[in-house]
Amino acid sequence: MDWVGDDNPPKTSDPTWIKKYADEGGAAIICGDGNIRQNPVDLIAYVESGLIGFWVPPRYDDLKGYGQAALILRWFPVIVEKIKGCKRGECWQIPLQWTPDINGFKKLQDPREHPAASSVKPSATVHQFRRLP
């Protein structure tokens, strides 16, 4: 088991360390960033890497240190079992519940396949240009 901070300097972008980890033979990750849906570029990088990803649920930060660790430890055996039946590149959200259930994971959709499900909405920007004399 590896931790991203062991082999990468602080502020290393997700796509950079994801590729490196996948190229080194990594199979799956557990990510403490519950806001992955806010950054579709990073989610796409995870999917394309072939890594099986598990993300903490919204409100995970409310649990604080020991609560966060307890949730991951509680779910860890079920995560291991889920990995065995997953396809490469699948991404899952861990539920915020204390009773692990292999059917309880919520699948995160690739934002390229389901743009309406993405939290990022395209918007038009009108730029005002002025003529130079």
C-alpha positions as CSV (number, residue, x, y, z in Angstrom):
1,M,0.0,0.0,0.0
2,D,1.4,3.4,-1.0
3,W,0.6,7.0,-0.1
4,V,0.8,9.7,-2.8
5,G,2.9,11.9,-0.5
6,D,5.7,9.3,-0.2
7,D,6.7,9.5,-3.9
8,N,5.5,12.9,-5.0
9,P,6.3,16.5,-3.9
10,P,3.6,18.6,-2.4
11,K,1.1,20.2,-4.8
12,T,1.7,17.5,-7.5
13,S,-1.3,17.5,-9.8
14,D,-3.7,14.6,-9.7
15,P,-3.2,13.7,-13.4
16,T,0.6,13.6,-12.8
17,W,0.7,11.2,-9.9
18,I,-2.2,9.1,-11.2
19,K,-0.3,8.3,-14.4
20,K,2.9,7.6,-12.5
21,Y,1.1,5.2,-10.1
22,A,-0.8,3.4,-12.9
23,D,2.4,3.0,-14.9
24,E,4.1,1.5,-11.8
25,G,1.4,-1.2,-11.7
26,G,-1.1,0.3,-9.3
27,A,-4.5,-1.2,-9.4
28,A,-6.8,0.9,-7.1
29,I,-6.8,4.1,-5.0
30,I,-8.8,5.4,-2.1
31,C,-9.1,9.1,-2.3
32,G,-9.9,11.5,0.6
33,D,-11.1,14.3,-1.8
34,G,-14.9,14.0,-1.8
35,N,-15.1,16.9,-4.2
36,I,-13.9,14.9,-7.3
37,R,-17.1,15.7,-9.1
38,Q,-16.2,19.4,-8.9
39,N,-13.2,18.7,-11.1
40,P,-14.1,16.6,-14.1
41,V,-10.6,16.9,-15.6
42,D,-9.2,14.9,-12.6
43,L,-12.0,12.4,-12.7
44,I,-11.3,11.8,-16.4
45,A,-7.6,11.3,-15.6
46,Y,-8.6,8.6,-13.0
47,V,-10.9,6.8,-15.5
48,E,-8.3,6.9,-18.3
49,S,-5.5,5.6,-16.0
50,G,-7.4,2.3,-15.6
51,L,-7.2,2.6,-11.8
52,I,-10.2,1.6,-9.8
53,G,-11.1,4.6,-7.6
54,F,-12.9,4.9,-4.3
55,W,-13.8,8.4,-3.0
56,V,-15.1,9.5,0.3
57,P,-18.6,10.7,0.6
58,P,-19.8,14.3,0.8
59,R,-19.6,15.5,4.5
60,Y,-16.7,13.2,5.1
61,D,-14.8,16.2,6.5
62,D,-17.4,16.6,9.2
63,L,-16.2,13.3,10.8
64,K,-12.7,14.8,11.6
65,G,-9.6,12.6,12.1
66,Y,-10.6,9.5,14.0
67,G,-14.0,9.4,12.5
68,Q,-12.5,9.6,9.0
69,A,-10.0,6.8,9.7
70,A,-12.8,4.7,11.3
71,L,-15.0,5.0,8.2
72,I,-12.2,3.9,5.8
73,L,-11.1,1.1,8.1
74,R,-14.7,-0.1,8.5
75,W,-15.2,-0.2,4.7
76,F,-11.7,-1.5,3.7
77,P,-12.6,-5.2,3.5
78,V,-15.6,-4.4,1.4
79,I,-13.5,-2.2,-0.9
80,V,-11.1,-5.0,-1.4
81,E,-14.0,-7.3,-2.4
82,K,-15.4,-4.7,-4.7
83,I,-12.1,-4.3,-6.5
84,K,-12.2,-8.0,-7.4
85,G,-15.4,-7.5,-9.4
86,C,-14.6,-4.1,-11.0
87,K,-13.5,-3.2,-14.5
88,R,-10.4,-1.0,-14.8
89,G,-11.2,2.7,-14.6
90,E,-14.4,2.3,-12.6
91,C,-14.9,5.0,-9.9
92,W,-17.0,4.6,-6.8
93,Q,-18.2,6.8,-3.9
94,I,-18.0,5.2,-0.4
95,P,-21.3,5.8,1.5
96,L,-21.4,7.7,4.7
97,Q,-22.8,4.8,6.7
98,W,-21.2,2.5,9.3
99,T,-22.6,-0.8,8.0
100,P,-20.6,-1.8,5.0
101,D,-22.5,-3.3,2.1
102,I,-20.8,-4.2,-1.2
103,N,-23.9,-3.0,-3.0
104,G,-23.9,0.4,-1.2
105,F,-21.2,2.0,-3.4
106,K,-22.4,4.8,-5.7
107,K,-20.8,4.6,-9.2
108,L,-19.3,7.9,-10.3
109,Q,-20.0,8.6,-14.0
110,D,-17.4,9.6,-16.5
111,P,-18.3,13.2,-17.2
112,R,-17.6,12.7,-20.9
113,E,-20.4,10.1,-21.1
114,H,-22.9,12.0,-19.0
115,P,-22.3,15.7,-19.2
116,A,-25.6,16.5,-17.6
117,A,-24.5,14.6,-14.4
118,S,-21.4,16.7,-14.1
119,S,-21.6,19.5,-11.6
120,V,-19.7,21.7,-14.1
121,K,-22.1,23.4,-16.5
122,P,-20.9,25.1,-19.6
123,S,-21.8,28.8,-19.9
124,A,-21.3,31.4,-22.6
125,T,-19.2,34.4,-21.8
126,V,-19.8,37.6,-23.7
127,H,-16.6,39.7,-24.1
128,Q,-16.9,43.4,-24.8
129,F,-14.2,44.6,-27.1
130,R,-13.6,48.3,-27.9
131,R,-12.1,49.6,-31.0
132,L,-8.7,51.2,-30.9
133,P,-8.4,54.6,-32.6
